[in-house]
């Protein structure tokens, strides 16, 4: 699987981004599935460092990552992006 790019939304300051709720749901999904960061990264076709950065709020997942996340873990786009089903 091709690794989706996520670096486009990294703030230069290294501060968490304004999409922190999406990042929280990313972490929530991993914890609900009882996956390690390594296993979650592999299932999404990401590097471990990318998963860690998303969970900390330094990256926002791209559309391609969100598509894989939605399909693999049966999460709606509405929930991923807005917290509502």
N, C-alpha and C positions, 0 to 999 in steps of 0.2 A: 504494500500500500504506500502511496506517495505521501510524504509528510506535508501536511498543510502549513502554510506560512502564518505566523502569528505576530511577527515583530512590528507590523505597521502601526500598532496602537500603543507602543511603549512610549511613555513620557520620558523626555530627555532628563528630567530631574530624578527619575527612578522612583517617583512617588506613585502610590496606588492610583489607578484611573477612576474615572467617573462611572464606570460600568461594574462597580464592585458587587452589585447584587447578582449579576450573571456569574461572576467568579465564585461567589458564595454557593450558588446552585451547582456549579461545577464540582466544588469540594463536597457538597452534600450528596451528589450523585455517587461519587466515589466511595464515600463512607457508607451510604445505604447499601451499596453492592459489596461492601467489606473487601475492597480491593486495595492493594498497595499502590503507591504512586507509580511504581515500575510497571505493574500489571495494567493499570489504567492507561498509562502512556502507550504501552504496546497495543492495547485494544483500540485506541484512537489513532494510532499511527504517528505519535508524537515522540519527541525526545523527553526524557525525564525532566530535564531542566525547564522545558516549556510547561509541563504540567505544574511544576513547583511555582513557576512565575505566574501562571494563571491563578492558581490557588491563593497566592499572596496578593493578587490584584494588580500585578505589574503589566500583564498582558490581558487583553480581552480576546476570547476565542474568535477566530474568523468565521465567516459563513460556512466554509468547507468543514471546519472543525465542528461547528454546531450541527451540521447535517449528519455527520458521523455519530456524534453524541446522541442526537435524537433517535437515529435508527438503532444503534447498538443497545441503548438503554431505555428505549420506549418512552422517551420524554417528548412532550409536544413543544413546538417552537414557542407557543404562547407561554408555557411554563418557563422554558429556558430564558426567554427574553424579558418576561414581565412577571413571572411568579404566579400566573393564573392559568388554570386549565380551561 
